[in-house]
């Protein structure tokens, strides 16, 4: 620590140098010592923090000249700033020998107003012209390209909500910088993002970190880490460690004896209103036709259909059958190797449902989130209006437990998907405006209730829409990404500048299964773009059984089943360990035992190892060489016939299985295992029944045969190469 300068305190280690004002405590600059350049130009307007009170008045650190003091504890390497006044603020800075420094603010509010916002550290500033890209935590991770900063855009949103983590990162020509929160006793909502437009310093970009608070007397911020000189992967690892994600129970342990089935299963949406089939009819017309067992996801089975009657899911609508019929359908599907996980929504209740219609005004008030106007919070989706429920209310908790019990014990479901808990921007709940005994206040209560709900029902193997990082402690699946909101036009501020980065895969892929969505047709793995995107981002495959005939004629349903069962299942719970652009339009995603190479060029194919990945395609491979798959123009150095070919090869010492669920007939050359001199090829159905031997020829370490979808007038599921004795 260097205090010799009249105006500034400086701290320097191997990785960074930071300077604070002796007059106001503001950050004057941060230097990345790997580049020897200023990565940050300090706080906007010389404010280390800025507070907003309930009457709109703002107070900030730079107004405390003469009421400011500081102290450095050499033994603990802690720097304490004290701001004395009606709004008294203490900031403690922990200086380390690593890439990070830690900061925490505590506020004593002696005014008669409520502390509603606290910006801290207030708008760290960087040279916008030097920015290469910025990482924003919209699932799976939104990488805002140079164009966002050239366009002088501003974007921010709340965590928990649109933002799934309390993290922001930047890569610049001057070095790398990230800022993130470390959870304390509660999750403190914070508005985070980047600010460029509407600023007199148009060549500056600023990191927004504005806590949403409700501090009547005392308020303490989470600890905040500022990391310097590390790329995104390292700072995400820091966020994971500091927030103890590594201590969360692993996915395999949470799933228990069902883990293999979940890993093997692509998700099959089953919309009863669209199919128009009863539970009894579904058994023969749908379940019996599924070639590769998966996770069946019943939707719209409740009374009156989708987005109605919530939270009343059992008994089902009489159109589909009785409770007993529902149970028998579930058992029937499970006996044939499928999981059954229904769609539900317990966060938003239909005012006309039997659970709401009879409530007194007082009970309704307690069961719902209380707005600032004192009225129950309501949301509308299409023509349907409903209430946002208060997850702390005993009636709400009892009702959810009752319905969970019916779904899990009476019907026999394998798990439960719950819409919106992981997608809704956490609302203020003014039930907690008085001095709380729970430790919550209006800003924190709602999401803490959501976390408590997940904790209480963790044995029911919950999944949620989109996902918030802390839900990964007790839930088993996140279904949804920001990519859908880009497609739907909901993210106009960022969509044109967004590339995706597997942040959630680095953070929590060993804790939750990841799916694009559970309802939206835009997200099914039914074309090359989604095939590539899901592989590159570490997501599982999903699709929809839109009609009984789709199981016979939609080859993409077979593809997602095959790839999920024989390839993705092998690394379904592995963290993403690396993500880089290895060529201008080529990314490589590394997992613990697999890699994925994605070709984002829609015009040109890409040579990869001994293969050629089709234009706009992707490929995966295991580190041990036992699994190779993707969409190819050439395989093992040999061009394939006309068209694109989705191939998957699975090897063992005894056999090599080859699948082509999508693609025209082609001549295919496959390497024989090293100990073999020759082999023979046999065709099989999807069910594993042998069809017959196929003409082939061996040449050195290669065997070549014609991959056709039919053999002896029977549909081929795969070909097996066996050693010829």
MOSUL-V27331 format. One record per residue. N is the residue number from 0. RES is the residue in one letter. D_LAST is the distance of its C-alpha to the last C-alpha in whole Angstrom. Layout:
# MOSUL-V27331
N,RES,D_LAST
N,RES,D_LAST
This chain:
# MOSUL-V27331
0,X,76
1,X,78
2,X,82
3,X,84
4,X,84
5,X,87
6,X,85
7,X,82
8,X,79
9,X,76
10,X,73
11,X,70
12,X,67
13,X,64
14,X,63
15,X,66
16,X,70
17,X,72
18,X,75
19,X,78
20,X,81
21,X,84
22,X,86
23,X,84
24,X,80
25,X,78
26,X,75
27,X,77
28,X,73
29,X,70
30,X,68
31,X,65
32,X,65
33,X,61
34,X,63
35,X,67
36,X,68
37,X,69
38,X,67
39,X,69
40,X,73
41,X,74
42,X,75
43,X,77
44,X,80
45,X,80
46,X,79
47,X,77
48,X,77
49,X,79
50,X,80
51,X,81
52,X,83
53,X,84
54,X,87
55,X,85
56,X,86
57,X,84
58,X,84
59,X,83
60,X,82
61,X,84
62,X,88
63,X,88
64,X,89
65,X,92
66,X,90
67,X,87
68,X,86
69,X,83
70,X,82
71,X,79
72,X,78
73,X,76
74,X,75
75,X,73
76,X,72
77,X,74
78,X,76
79,X,78
80,X,80
81,X,83
82,X,85
83,X,88
84,X,89
85,X,90
86,X,86
87,X,85
88,X,81
89,X,80
90,X,77
91,X,75
92,X,72
93,X,70
94,X,69
95,X,66
96,X,64
97,X,61
98,X,61
99,X,63
100,X,66
101,X,67
102,X,70
103,X,71
104,X,75
105,X,77
106,X,80
107,X,83
108,X,85
109,X,88
110,X,89
111,X,90
112,X,87
113,X,83
114,X,80
115,X,78
116,X,76
117,X,76
118,X,74
119,X,72
120,X,72
121,X,74
122,X,72
123,X,71
124,X,71
125,X,69
126,X,69
127,X,68
128,X,67
129,X,65
130,X,63
131,X,59
132,X,58
133,X,59
134,X,56
135,X,58
136,X,56
137,X,56
138,X,52
139,X,50
140,X,52
141,X,54
142,X,54
143,X,58
144,X,58
145,X,60
146,X,62
147,X,63
148,X,65
149,X,66
150,X,67
151,X,69
152,X,68
153,X,68
154,X,66
155,X,66
156,X,65
157,X,65
158,X,63
159,X,62
160,X,61
161,X,60
162,X,59
163,X,57
164,X,57
165,X,61
166,X,59
167,X,60
168,X,59
169,X,60
170,X,58
171,X,61
172,X,62
173,X,64
174,X,61
175,X,60
176,X,61
177,X,61
178,X,63
179,X,62
180,X,63
181,X,62
182,X,63
183,X,65
184,X,66
185,X,66
186,X,64
187,X,67
188,X,67
189,X,67
190,X,68
191,X,65
192,X,65
193,X,66
194,X,70
195,X,71
196,X,73
197,X,77
198,X,77
199,X,80
200,X,77
201,X,75
202,X,73
203,X,72
204,X,69
205,X,70
206,X,67
207,X,69
208,X,69
209,X,71
210,X,71
211,X,72
212,X,74
213,X,77
214,X,79
215,X,82
216,X,83
217,X,80
218,X,77
219,X,74
220,X,71
221,X,68
222,X,67
223,X,66
224,X,64
225,X,64
226,X,61
227,X,62
228,X,59
229,X,56
230,X,54
231,X,53
232,X,50
233,X,52
234,X,55
235,X,53
236,X,51
237,X,55
238,X,56
239,X,53
240,X,54
241,X,58
242,X,57
243,X,55
244,X,52
245,X,50
246,X,51
247,X,51
248,X,48
249,X,44
250,X,43
251,X,40
252,X,43
253,X,45
254,X,43
255,X,41
256,X,39
257,X,39
258,X,38
259,X,34
260,X,35
261,X,38
262,X,35
263,X,33
264,X,36
265,X,37
266,X,41
267,X,41
268,X,45
269,X,46
270,X,50
271,X,52
272,X,55
273,X,52
274,X,50
275,X,53
276,X,51
277,X,52
278,X,50
279,X,49
280,X,48
281,X,46
282,X,43
283,X,42
284,X,43
285,X,42
286,X,40
287,X,37
288,X,37
289,X,36
290,X,32
291,X,31
292,X,34
293,X,37
294,X,40
295,X,42
296,X,46
297,X,48
298,X,52
299,X,55
300,X,55
301,X,58
302,X,61
303,X,63
304,X,59
305,X,58
306,X,61
307,X,63
308,X,64
309,X,63
310,X,62
311,X,62
312,X,58
313,X,58
314,X,59
315,X,58
316,X,59
317,X,60
318,X,58
319,X,55
320,X,56
321,X,57
322,X,56
323,X,54
324,X,52
325,X,51
326,X,50
327,X,48
328,X,46
329,X,45
330,X,44
331,X,42
332,X,40
333,X,40
334,X,38
335,X,35
336,X,35
337,X,37
338,X,40
339,X,44
340,X,46
341,X,49
342,X,52
343,X,55
344,X,58
345,X,60
346,X,62
347,X,64
348,X,66
349,X,67
350,X,71
351,X,71
352,X,68
353,X,69
354,X,69
355,X,71
356,X,74
357,X,76
358,X,76
359,X,80
360,X,81
361,X,81
362,X,77
363,X,76
364,X,77
365,X,75
366,X,72
367,X,72
368,X,72
369,X,76
370,X,76
371,X,79
372,X,81
373,X,81
374,X,79
375,X,76
376,X,73
377,X,71
378,X,69
379,X,68
380,X,65
381,X,65
382,X,68
383,X,67
384,X,69
385,X,69
386,X,70
387,X,68
388,X,68
389,X,69
390,X,66
391,X,68
392,X,70
393,X,70
394,X,70
395,X,67
396,X,65
397,X,66
398,X,65
399,X,61
400,X,61
401,X,61
402,X,59
403,X,56
404,X,57
405,X,56
406,X,53
407,X,51
408,X,52
409,X,54
410,X,51
411,X,48
412,X,47
413,X,45
414,X,47
415,X,50
416,X,51
417,X,54
418,X,56
419,X,58
420,X,58
421,X,57
422,X,58
423,X,62
424,X,64
425,X,66
426,X,69
427,X,72
428,X,73
429,X,77
430,X,77
431,X,76
432,X,79
433,X,82
434,X,81
435,X,78
436,X,77
437,X,73
438,X,73
439,X,72
440,X,74
441,X,74
442,X,72
443,X,69
444,X,69
445,X,67
446,X,64
447,X,65
448,X,65
449,X,61
450,X,60
451,X,61
452,X,60
453,X,56
454,X,57
455,X,58
456,X,55
457,X,52
458,X,51
459,X,51
460,X,48
461,X,50
462,X,50
463,X,52
464,X,53
465,X,53
466,X,53
467,X,56
468,X,54
469,X,56
470,X,54
471,X,51
472,X,52
473,X,52
474,X,50
475,X,47
476,X,47
477,X,49
478,X,49
479,X,50
480,X,51
481,X,54
482,X,52
483,X,53
484,X,56
485,X,56
486,X,55
487,X,57
488,X,60
489,X,61
490,X,61
491,X,63
492,X,64
493,X,61
494,X,58
495,X,59
496,X,58
497,X,55
498,X,52
499,X,50
500,X,49
501,X,47
502,X,49
503,X,49
504,X,45
505,X,46
506,X,49
507,X,47
508,X,44
509,X,43
510,X,46
511,X,45
512,X,43
513,X,44
514,X,44
515,X,46
516,X,48
517,X,48
518,X,50
519,X,51
520,X,49
521,X,49
522,X,47
523,X,44
524,X,41
525,X,41
526,X,41
527,X,40
528,X,43
529,X,42
530,X,39
531,X,40
532,X,43
533,X,41
534,X,38
535,X,41
536,X,43
537,X,40
538,X,41
539,X,39
540,X,39
541,X,41
542,X,42
543,X,44
544,X,43
545,X,46
546,X,45
547,X,43
548,X,42
549,X,41
550,X,38
551,X,37
552,X,38
553,X,38
554,X,35
555,X,36
556,X,36
557,X,33
558,X,32
559,X,35
560,X,33
561,X,29
562,X,31
563,X,33
564,X,30
565,X,27
566,X,29
567,X,33
568,X,32
569,X,31
570,X,34
571,X,36
572,X,39
573,X,38
574,X,42
575,X,42
576,X,42
577,X,43
578,X,44
579,X,45
580,X,46
581,X,44
582,X,45
583,X,48
584,X,46
585,X,43
586,X,43
587,X,40
588,X,40
589,X,39
590,X,38
591,X,37
592,X,33
593,X,33
594,X,35
595,X,36
596,X,37
597,X,39
598,X,41
599,X,44
600,X,45
601,X,45
602,X,45
603,X,43
604,X,39
605,X,38
606,X,35
607,X,34
608,X,31
609,X,28
610,X,29
611,X,33
612,X,34
613,X,36
614,X,40
615,X,41
616,X,38
617,X,36
618,X,33
619,X,32
620,X,29
621,X,29
622,X,29
623,X,26
624,X,24
625,X,22
626,X,25
627,X,26
628,X,28
629,X,31
630,X,33
631,X,32
632,X,32
633,X,30
634,X,26
635,X,25
636,X,27
637,X,27
638,X,29
639,X,29
640,X,30
641,X,34
642,X,35
643,X,34
644,X,31
645,X,31
646,X,27
647,X,25
648,X,22
649,X,21
650,X,18
651,X,17
652,X,14
653,X,12
654,X,13
655,X,16
656,X,18
657,X,20
658,X,24
659,X,27
660,X,29
661,X,32
662,X,32
663,X,31
664,X,28
665,X,27
666,X,24
667,X,22
668,X,20
669,X,18
670,X,17
671,X,14
672,X,14
673,X,15
674,X,12
675,X,10
676,X,9
677,X,8
678,X,8
679,X,9
680,X,13
681,X,14
682,X,18
683,X,20
684,X,24
685,X,26
686,X,26
687,X,22
688,X,22
689,X,19
690,X,20
691,X,17
692,X,15
693,X,16
694,X,16
695,X,15
696,X,15
697,X,14
698,X,16
699,X,16
700,X,16
701,X,16
702,X,15
703,X,18
704,X,19
705,X,22
706,X,23
707,X,25
708,X,27
709,X,27
710,X,24
711,X,24
712,X,28
713,X,27
714,X,28
715,X,25
716,X,25
717,X,22
718,X,18
719,X,15
720,X,12
721,X,9
722,X,6
723,X,4
724,X,0
